[in-house]
Amino acid sequence: MIQKKKDTIKSLATHNKDVGSTEIQIGLLTNKITKLSEHFKKSKKDKHSTLGLTKSVNKRKKLLVYLKKKNPDSYQKVIKQLNIRK
């Protein structure tokens, strides 16, 4: 888990000390969404975690809209690297 987070940060960082840019936040939220989706395949009745998944998806959506408006080149890079949209 920690190694996956470090890999995500390293692959999406804009400079070597970058840990909180929009690109990295989107990547970390994508990892969280993937992990929760796998959890729901096993635990279909876990309604409490559904709220966390919904909040994460909505936050990522807002960040993607912001990134698309502010830096379209970086938006395309993130979308392609994370395979979010087609």
N, C-alpha and C positions, 0 to 999 in steps of 0.2 A: 504494500500500500504506500509506504513512504517512498520507496524507490520509484514507483509509478508517478507519484506526485513530483518528485525531483526531475524525472525524465520529461514530464509535461512542461514544467517550468523552463527547463533548459531548451527544449525545442521551440517554445513560443516566445522566449525572452527577446526584447528589443535591444538590450545591452546586458553586460555581464552581471550587474547587480540588480537587475529587474526581477521583482517578485510579486508585484501587484498591479501590473498594467491590465488594461481591458482584455487583451488577448489571453493573458494567463488566467484571468478570472473565468473567461469563457471555457478554457481548456479544463480547469479544475471542476467547474460545474458540469461539464460533459462527462468527466470521470465519475462524479457523484451520481449523475442521472443513470449512467450505465450500470453502476453498482446497485442502485435501488431497483432498476428494472430486473436485474438478475435475482434480486431478493424476492420480488413479487412473483417470479415464476415458481418459487418454492412456497411462499406464504401468501396465498391469495386473499386471506381474510385480514391482513394487516392494514387496517384502515387508517391508523395513526400515521404511519409512514407515507401514506398516499398524499397527505397534506404537505409533507416535506418535499416529496417529488414534484408536486404541483408548483410549490414556491420556487424550487430550483429551476424548473423549466421556464417559468415566467421571468425570473431574474435573468437567465441566459438570453431569453428573447429580447428583453429590454437592452441588455448589453450589446447584442448583435445589431439592433437598430441604431444604437449610439455609435458603434464602431463603423457601420456602413455610412453614416452621415459624416463622421469626422475623418475617417481614413479608409476610403474604398479599396485601396491596394492591400492593406493589411486585412481587411474584411475577407477579401477573396482568398488570401493565403490561409487564414484561419479556417474558413469553410472547407477548403480543399484538403488541408492537413487533418482535420478532425472528421471529415466525411459527414457533415451535419446535414447539408442540403444538397440537392442534385442540380 
